[in-house]
Amino acid sequence: MAVNVLHDPAQRRFQTEVEGVLALLDYRLDQGHLVIAHTGVPDAIGGRGIASDLVRAAFDYARQAGLKVRPACSYAAAWIQRHPEYTDLLG
C-alpha cells in the first residue's frame, strides 16, 4: 500500500496520515548527510508497508538533493539491506 508521503523540511520530517493516524520519519542533516534518526508507525496502522514508504521517500529526497544517507534507526538500517538499489547513497 503506497501512501502519500509529505516532506516537512522545517521540521526535518517525512510524514503521512492514514486513517487519521500520523506516521513519521525524523532526520537531521550532518555535513552533507541525511541521517535517519527515527521511523515511527503506530500499531494501529502498522503492517502495511508505511514505514517502507517513509524511508523510500527519504532516500529519494536525498538522491534528488545530492545528499548521502546514514540510516541511524534500526528500521532504516534493515530497509537498506532489502533495497540494494539505494546503497550508492550510503555514506
C-alpha atoms as an extended CHARMM CRD file, in Angstrom:
* protein
*
        91  EXT
         1         1  MET       CA              0.0000000000        0.0000000000        0.0000000000  PROA      1               0.0000000000
         2         2  ALA       CA              1.7240000000        3.1700000000       -1.1420000000  PROA      2               0.0000000000
         3         3  VAL       CA              0.7710000000        6.2460000000        0.8210000000  PROA      3               0.0000000000
         4         4  ASN       CA              1.1590000000        9.9440000000        0.1250000000  PROA      4               0.0000000000
         5         5  VAL       CA              4.3130000000       10.9660000000        1.9880000000  PROA      5               0.0000000000
         6         6  LEU       CA              4.8290000000       14.6650000000        2.6730000000  PROA      6               0.0000000000
         7         7  HSD       CA              8.1980000000       16.2750000000        3.3870000000  PROA      7               0.0000000000
         8         8  ASP       CA              8.3430000000       18.9840000000        6.0370000000  PROA      8               0.0000000000
         9         9  PRO       CA             11.8760000000       20.4050000000        5.7250000000  PROA      9               0.0000000000
        10        10  ALA       CA             11.3160000000       22.9160000000        8.5400000000  PROA      10              0.0000000000
        11        11  GLN       CA             10.6420000000       20.0560000000       10.9640000000  PROA      11              0.0000000000
        12        12  ARG       CA             13.1300000000       17.7380000000        9.2080000000  PROA      12              0.0000000000
        13        13  ARG       CA             10.4600000000       15.1060000000        8.8590000000  PROA      13              0.0000000000
        14        14  PHE       CA              8.6580000000       12.9360000000        6.3430000000  PROA      14              0.0000000000
        15        15  GLN       CA              5.1150000000       12.0990000000        7.3480000000  PROA      15              0.0000000000
        16        16  THR       CA              1.8740000000       10.5540000000        6.2620000000  PROA      16              0.0000000000
        17        17  GLU       CA             -1.5550000000       10.2110000000        7.7840000000  PROA      17              0.0000000000
        18        18  VAL       CA             -3.5260000000        7.0000000000        7.4040000000  PROA      18              0.0000000000
        19        19  GLU       CA             -6.9970000000        6.6590000000        8.8800000000  PROA      19              0.0000000000
        20        20  GLY       CA             -6.3390000000        9.7660000000       10.9790000000  PROA      20              0.0000000000
        21        21  VAL       CA             -3.1340000000        8.3200000000       12.4590000000  PROA      21              0.0000000000
        22        22  LEU       CA              0.2170000000       10.0410000000       11.8870000000  PROA      22              0.0000000000
        23        23  ALA       CA              3.3330000000        8.0770000000       10.8980000000  PROA      23              0.0000000000
        24        24  LEU       CA              6.6710000000        9.8110000000       10.5650000000  PROA      24              0.0000000000
        25        25  LEU       CA             10.3520000000        9.6530000000        9.8590000000  PROA      25              0.0000000000
        26        26  ASP       CA             12.6060000000       12.1680000000       11.6070000000  PROA      26              0.0000000000
        27        27  TYR       CA             16.0150000000       13.0640000000       10.2480000000  PROA      27              0.0000000000
        28        28  ARG       CA             18.8370000000       15.5080000000       10.7680000000  PROA      28              0.0000000000
        29        29  LEU       CA             21.3360000000       16.9720000000        8.3490000000  PROA      29              0.0000000000
        30        30  ASP       CA             25.0200000000       16.4950000000        9.1290000000  PROA      30              0.0000000000
        31        31  GLN       CA             27.7800000000       17.6110000000        6.7570000000  PROA      31              0.0000000000
        32        32  GLY       CA             26.1320000000       16.5450000000        3.5120000000  PROA      32              0.0000000000
        33        33  HSD       CA             24.3620000000       13.5520000000        5.0410000000  PROA      33              0.0000000000
        34        34  LEU       CA             20.7060000000       12.9510000000        5.7400000000  PROA      34              0.0000000000
        35        35  VAL       CA             20.7600000000       10.9720000000        8.9900000000  PROA      35              0.0000000000
        36        36  ILE       CA             17.5670000000        8.9710000000        9.5300000000  PROA      36              0.0000000000
        37        37  ALA       CA             17.0870000000        9.2160000000       13.2850000000  PROA      37              0.0000000000
        38        38  HSD       CA             13.6830000000        7.6110000000       13.8200000000  PROA      38              0.0000000000
        39        39  THR       CA             10.9220000000        5.9310000000       11.8660000000  PROA      39              0.0000000000
        40        40  GLY       CA              7.6430000000        5.5680000000       13.7230000000  PROA      40              0.0000000000
        41        41  VAL       CA              4.4260000000        3.9100000000       12.6380000000  PROA      41              0.0000000000
        42        42  PRO       CA              1.8060000000        3.4070000000       15.3660000000  PROA      42              0.0000000000
        43        43  ASP       CA              0.4600000000       -0.1410000000       15.8200000000  PROA      43              0.0000000000
        44        44  ALA       CA             -2.9950000000        0.9850000000       14.6730000000  PROA      44              0.0000000000
        45        45  ILE       CA             -1.7030000000        1.3670000000       11.1090000000  PROA      45              0.0000000000
        46        46  GLY       CA              1.2860000000       -0.9800000000       11.2260000000  PROA      46              0.0000000000
        47        47  GLY       CA              1.9830000000       -3.8810000000        8.9060000000  PROA      47              0.0000000000
        48        48  ARG       CA              1.0040000000       -2.0390000000        5.7220000000  PROA      48              0.0000000000
        49        49  GLY       CA              4.4200000000       -1.0010000000        4.3880000000  PROA      49              0.0000000000
        50        50  ILE       CA              4.0560000000        2.5700000000        5.6150000000  PROA      50              0.0000000000
        51        51  ALA       CA              7.4990000000        2.6590000000        7.2380000000  PROA      51              0.0000000000
        52        52  SER       CA              8.9860000000        1.4430000000        3.9600000000  PROA      52              0.0000000000
        53        53  ASP       CA              7.2220000000        4.2480000000        2.0830000000  PROA      53              0.0000000000
        54        54  LEU       CA              8.6240000000        6.8120000000        4.5360000000  PROA      54              0.0000000000
        55        55  VAL       CA             12.1820000000        5.5130000000        4.2400000000  PROA      55              0.0000000000
        56        56  ARG       CA             11.9620000000        5.3180000000        0.4520000000  PROA      56              0.0000000000
        57        57  ALA       CA             10.7850000000        8.9590000000        0.3690000000  PROA      57              0.0000000000
        58        58  ALA       CA             13.7830000000        9.9990000000        2.4850000000  PROA      58              0.0000000000
        59        59  PHE       CA             16.2290000000        8.1450000000        0.2180000000  PROA      59              0.0000000000
        60        60  ASP       CA             14.5760000000        9.5780000000       -2.8990000000  PROA      60              0.0000000000
        61        61  TYR       CA             14.8300000000       13.0760000000       -1.4470000000  PROA      61              0.0000000000
        62        62  ALA       CA             18.4990000000       12.5460000000       -0.5630000000  PROA      62              0.0000000000
        63        63  ARG       CA             19.2430000000       11.4030000000       -4.1170000000  PROA      63              0.0000000000
        64        64  GLN       CA             17.4980000000       14.4600000000       -5.5770000000  PROA      64              0.0000000000
        65        65  ALA       CA             19.2600000000       16.8250000000       -3.1430000000  PROA      65              0.0000000000
        66        66  GLY       CA             22.7100000000       15.2990000000       -3.6740000000  PROA      66              0.0000000000
        67        67  LEU       CA             22.9830000000       14.0330000000       -0.0940000000  PROA      67              0.0000000000
        68        68  LYS       CA             24.3820000000       10.7990000000        1.2880000000  PROA      68              0.0000000000
        69        69  VAL       CA             22.2800000000        8.8400000000        3.8090000000  PROA      69              0.0000000000
        70        70  ARG       CA             23.1120000000        7.4050000000        7.2120000000  PROA      70              0.0000000000
        71        71  PRO       CA             20.3460000000        5.0740000000        8.4200000000  PROA      71              0.0000000000
        72        72  ALA       CA             20.7780000000        5.5470000000       12.1830000000  PROA      72              0.0000000000
        73        73  CYS       CA             17.4350000000        3.9740000000       13.1260000000  PROA      73              0.0000000000
        74        74  SER       CA             17.1680000000        0.1830000000       13.1260000000  PROA      74              0.0000000000
        75        75  TYR       CA             14.2610000000        0.0700000000       10.6840000000  PROA      75              0.0000000000
        76        76  ALA       CA             16.0580000000        2.1850000000        8.0620000000  PROA      76              0.0000000000
        77        77  ALA       CA             19.2230000000        0.0950000000        8.5140000000  PROA      77              0.0000000000
        78        78  ALA       CA             17.2270000000       -3.1040000000        7.8690000000  PROA      78              0.0000000000
        79        79  TRP       CA             15.3710000000       -1.4710000000        4.9610000000  PROA      79              0.0000000000
        80        80  ILE       CA             18.5500000000       -0.6360000000        3.0630000000  PROA      80              0.0000000000
        81        81  GLN       CA             19.5750000000       -4.3030000000        3.2400000000  PROA      81              0.0000000000
        82        82  ARG       CA             16.4060000000       -5.1870000000        1.2920000000  PROA      82              0.0000000000
        83        83  HSD       CA             16.7940000000       -2.3530000000       -1.2430000000  PROA      83              0.0000000000
        84        84  PRO       CA             20.2660000000       -2.5570000000       -2.7950000000  PROA      84              0.0000000000
        85        85  GLU       CA             19.2500000000       -0.0710000000       -5.4960000000  PROA      85              0.0000000000
        86        86  TYR       CA             19.8020000000        2.6410000000       -2.8620000000  PROA      86              0.0000000000
        87        87  THR       CA             23.1790000000        1.5200000000       -1.4570000000  PROA      87              0.0000000000
        88        88  ASP       CA             25.0040000000        4.0780000000       -3.6130000000  PROA      88              0.0000000000
        89        89  LEU       CA             23.5590000000        6.7250000000       -1.2870000000  PROA      89              0.0000000000
        90        90  LEU       CA             25.1440000000        5.3110000000        1.8610000000  PROA      90              0.0000000000
        91        91  GLY       CA             27.9280000000        7.3890000000        3.2610000000  PROA      91              0.0000000000
